[in-house]
Amino acid sequence: MSINRRQVLWAGGAIGMAGLFTACTGSDDPSAQPAGAKPKKGGTLRVGALGRTSAITRDPHATQANESDYLIIALVHDTLTAPADKATTNTVPRLAAKWQASKDLKTWRFTLAKGAKFHDGSPVTAEDVVWSLRRLRKTPSGASRLPGIKAENIKAEGSDTVVLVSDYANAELPQLTRLTTFVLKKDTKDKEIPKAPGTGPFKLDWFRSGNARLVRNENWHGGEVLLDAIEVKIFESPQAMANALLAGQIDLASNVGPVAARTGEKRKDIKIIRRRDDMAMPIVMRTADGPFADEKVREALRLAVDRKAMVKQVLSGYGTVANDILGTGDPEYAKDIPQRSRDLAKAKSLLKEADFDTSKTYKLMTTEDIPGLAESATLFASQVREAGVKIDVVKQESATFWDKTWLKGDLYATYWGTNDSVIFFASKTMDSDSGTNETGWKNRKFDAAYREAIGAKDAGARAKAMRELQKIQHDSSGYLLWGMADGIDLAAAPVRGLPTLPGYGRVQLERAWLAR
């Protein structure tokens, strides 16, 4: 998030819907849309996405462990804002056409897009949005999804304006409404949600066991949608999804991973869409209590890992070494903080100083939700053994992991499919008040730096606070971020107009089309 971006927000986010079309969709990949090619309307895009039937969720405000679920939900339902990839902003309009902040950066007014309707033809009102955001806020992780905003401080102002009042100054609030602020009709009952009409570019035709068919919304407020339909097919493994693409059973394999990318390199009829440094796969060490609560132990594990080997072996080179700071794609990422490198001698010394029990074997929990996650845990365990730490990797079924381990475990490997904001991670995963504080970390200096960064009106003060919060995270948080994985999609030759946006921007398929 650059200073230019903050100036845009302070000016009221006055970005027209045209900005959404140019900034939020399309592809920068020359192979995706050859020069002179004119987009065609029609056709059905068959998309493969990872997921497990045991972890299916149809609720837009629940935690979506399956990529297939998030893809379907994001095409049927609009969020208030959306990811972008521009020099001036990483947030652009979606269901909200514009936004305006008060001088103290505590009160934000979001104006809804003109002509926005639900799929049943009824207009979207501010009351619908207020009801949806309050419902979201009351979920177990609602505090982190709308940080600093109580349910009672979400109100309607007329028919098309939603007012959010924060407990503290927050210049970054529009950015925090990008991922899960899906809007439903007011008073929708829980049992009705799976078939509830959305406002997005596609309407749900049918859903069966994680697979779905979506048809074009002819009246989408965001403009013309090119595809007649999108069919989403759930796959439990990247290899099965890649094989389906190579066999012509699907047209797009979403987030298929580095191994499949190597296969795609050998095929002229397959395009590789690469989103660099797209996904974080950190090792999470619980700081509140347990065997990794001692800061020296956490530092020892960070020094025991061979980051270059992790990137080479786990990601097949499709990624980069990281430095234990989340949000490496942020323009304000602190590149001047020295890169941590492997030092087994120091790691052993720190473990001895901390009186860490090396006779025990510690469990590292993980899932196979995304390509490379379980492999990263296994290689990590092998590497830290050289420092005297014995790790037993336990692969959990997805639903069990998210219910029993996430936010609770002493040591686990997880992932985040977004990377463009240091503030996003600070608010979601490290602020003491966050409902999704993955490591149980509470650090008053970090909290103060975070509040200063999001509320600063002076560029110098903000820059100082941004660096400070990253330095504190680097030195003492519960994260071991060894590397960043590239996002990899494989597409059949006729597929055009795919998004190359980082993170969750990859689900914005309304401008995709088929050249056949």
Salt bridges, closest charged atoms under 4 A:
ASP59 OD2 - ARG135 NH2 2.81
GLU67 OE2 - ARG506 NH2 2.84
ASP78 OD1 - ARG94 NE 3.24
ASP78 OD2 - HIS221 NE2 2.84
ASP120 OD2 - LYS185 NZ 2.74
GLU127 OE1 - LYS186 NZ 3.87
GLU157 OE1 - ARG109 NE 3.03
ASP167 OD2 - LYS150 NZ 2.69
GLU172 OE1 - ARG5 NH1 2.61
GLU172 OE2 - ARG462 NH1 2.94
ASP190 OD1 - ARG135 NH2 3.16
ASP205 OD2 - ARG213 NE 3.36
GLU218 OE1 - LYS41 NZ 3.98
GLU218 OE2 - ARG216 NE 3.07
GLU224 OE2 - LYS41 NZ 3.32
ASP228 OD1 - ARG216 NH1 2.90
GLU231 OE2 - ARG213 NH1 2.79
GLU236 OE1 - ARG52 NH1 3.40
ASP251 OD1 - ARG46 NH2 2.88
ASP251 OD1 - ARG516 NH2 3.27
GLU265 OE2 - ARG262 NH1 2.86
ASP269 OD2 - ARG267 NH2 2.87
ASP278 OD2 - ARG275 NE 3.30
ASP278 OD2 - ARG506 NH1 3.98
ASP289 OD1 - ARG286 NE 2.86
GLU299 OE1 - ARG302 NH1 3.57
GLU299 OE1 - ARG340 NH2 2.94
ASP324 OD2 - ARG307 NH2 2.83
ASP324 OD2 - ARG340 NH1 2.50
GLU332 OE1 - ARG462 NH2 2.76
ASP336 OD2 - ARG467 NE 2.74
GLU353 OE1 - LYS296 NZ 3.30
GLU368 OE2 - LYS395 NZ 3.93
GLU386 OE2 - ARG342 NH2 3.28
ASP392 OD2 - LYS363 NZ 3.46
ASP403 OD2 - LYS404 NZ 3.73
ASP420 OD2 - ARG178 NH1 2.96
ASP431 OD1 - ARG451 NH1 2.88
ASP433 OD2 - ARG451 NH2 3.38
ASP475 OD2 - LYS471 NZ 2.50
ASP475 OD1 - HIS474 ND1 3.11
ASP486 OD2 - ARG274 NE 2.62
ASP489 OD2 - ARG275 NH1 2.78
GLU510 OE2 - ARG94 NH1 2.82
